[in-house]
Amino acid sequence: MKKNTIALSVSSGVLTCACIYTTAIAASQLSFNPQISLTLDGRYASYSNDSDYELPGFMLGGEASRGEQGFNLGHNELSFSSNIDDMFFGKLTTVIADHEGETEVELEEAFIETLALGNGITVKAGRFYSDIGYMNNQHPHAWDFTDTSLVYRGMFGNQLIDDGLQVSWLVPTDTYFKVGVEATRGARFPAGGAANDGNGAFAVFAKFGGDVGVSHAWQLGFSHWKADIEDRASGSHEHDASTIEVPTYTGESSLNGIDFVWKWSPNGNSREQNLKIQAEYFERSEDGLVVLEGSNPIEETTYQGEQTGWYLQSVYQFMPRWRLGYRYDRLNSDNQGSDSDVLMEAGLDNEGHTPERSSIMLDYSHSEYSRIRLQVSKDDSYEDSDTLVFMQYIVTLGAHGAHRF
Amino acid sequence: MKNWIQVFTFLSALFITSPLMASINVFACEPEWSSLVDELGGERVSTYTATTAYQDPHHIEARPSLIVKIRRANLVVCSGAELESGWLPLLLKQAGNINILPGKKGYFEAASMVERLDIPVNLDRSSGDVHASGNPHVHLDPRRIQIISKVLFNRLAEIDPQGKSYYQQRFDDFKQRWQQAILQWQLQARELKGQRVVVHHRDWVYLFDWLGIEIAGALEPKPGLPTSVGHLASLKKILVAQPAKMIVHTPYQNPRAAQRLAKMTNTPIVELPYTVGGSEQVKNLFDLFTQTIAKLKGEL
């Protein structure tokens, strides 16, 4: 009798879901509303040096700066994403930031991406983070340090974001091998002017990766980017109240990069402990003309630039929630031109200085959704050495973030 | 010349896909599902398991090696109920493989085939890392495994129709052995009914629901959050008032918190295998439950 009761409980068991292809979709996703993700980022910054920021040998643009001192807001980001239908995925990310007392909404990403082309092929169109390098496609809230590396600041104005088309192919090999090309407008720094009728920049990348045993994983990437540039403006400066001179560059720009990441965690269980080592190197050649717009008479110079930069960083999560990181940055430049005074005015003279920086950070993540960070940098971007201290919070609300490699 | 041949051989070994005898490639997110697929699919399937028993399946990164494996999968078998929400969607997006997208034949979420427990009333992250679809650790109830095995067998036959009779035969065989095993386990575990056990995370809900074991408390104050000194003190209070038989944890959880509570309350700690591969003796799903019950009874 006893046996019968048990048998009954086995066969009747629990309720079955007869619906064959149904998937357990979160209640929050059952409605057709897009997934919303909101990132809040604020910091307190203290600098030992009050001079204007510069990176001798590099024309600064984009978001390249060390940020304001004191209490200020960082990269507050609102993002919507969803599958559009069975063929496309779409995403829009805006950044809400204060610039000189005014609140501005910037369009950071706005793209669609194919879901179902198959054969490892994905096509993306719109405004997106370029997939060159390792760090370029990471949102600022996913960075391991408060600021980006000097090479990204100097070469890309923090990040290469452009409007265009990307096609990537995951090659069917045993070792991870992905290649992609991007054709973009080239209107945003470090391109400029949308040369070639709005089709001025081009990128190609290849990524390899794999595991070594169960505890180690790696990825190696190669990138190339080139652009036809018309009137790329960089930071203006005033000589006296009446004249404002803006250095602009017109010509060719070509960049090559290599990036490498190695991750370790005991038994591959990254939650308890993990170590990440990452390094990237970029070199850029430019050949064209630099004009100081606004100067009278117009001052200009030919310009042949060779710039390189790299960083090496390591982040160690020594126990759940706590991570310690160190980063070293270095840049080099060798720029030539017909008029060295104009090069100097444009920030392209390296003044015999090699920009470098060392940073150390400690962060605490109460959960997957919140992080508090302390970072100290010894910054020799220019001749006057600077000590930077940041206290930062980054939190994410809404959609569950992705665990990217 | 010889060097070139060596280089070529090396590159071929790296990049050229090795021919496979099996007719379908299965990507299983966790070892319990690759084990079930092996039971049902035998020689017709080639399974790859994305995680081991020593890895927390909530916290996996979308590594390049996983992207490669999922690109060539004909079938993806995962727990679902948001257990893999940090990494599986990213893998699917990166792989560019049409056959395994959600809603397609090649996408199988085990938890959605059975009734789930712990479905939250309020979705609020101040309650910890809660899963909107309920507790995803469904494989620890053999009755639920039985239901899942039937749907999974049908799915295999649908993806590989030529093997239908083969799968049917293996499923019938598995079903018979599994039902017998369940009866035996239930008999063996009778004495566990009503016992109080402290858990690390609520991984054990389905096992305890099946065996009638009561959760005396969890080391995580809220799902996904590490334990704190204050929380251990409150657990001690509970255990002093009403002792628990043991504290259990999985191989992937750090036993430190359990050890501290064990010292404070003089309660024994037991590491349960949690999934296939969770201890040396656990080589398949049958071993998993046999070992788990023996350990709960203090026999091992």
Interface residues (C-beta under 8 A of the other chain):
Chain A: K3 I6 A7 S9 V10 S11 G13 V14 L15 T16 C17 I20 Y21 T22 T23 A24 I25 A26 A27 S28 D86 F89 E113 L115 A116 L117 G118 N119 G120 I121 T122 W169 L170 V171 P172 T173 D174 T175 Y176 F177 K207 F208 G209 G210 D211 V214 A217 Q219 K263 N267 G268 N269 S270 R271 E272 P320 R321 H366 S367 E368 Y369 H400 G401 A402 H403 R404 F405
Chain B: L14 F15 I16 T17 S18 T51 T52 Y54 Q55 D56 H58 H59 I60 E61 A62 R63 P64 S65 I67 V68 R71 R72 G80 A81 E82 S85 G86 W87 P89 L90 K93 Q94 A95 G96 N97 I98 N99 L101 P102 G103 K104 K105 Y107 E109 A111 S112 M113 V114 E115 R116 L123 R125 G128 D129 H131 A132 S133 D141 R143 R144 Q146 I147 V151 N154 R155 Q179 I182 L183 Q186 L187 G224 L225 P226 Y252 N254
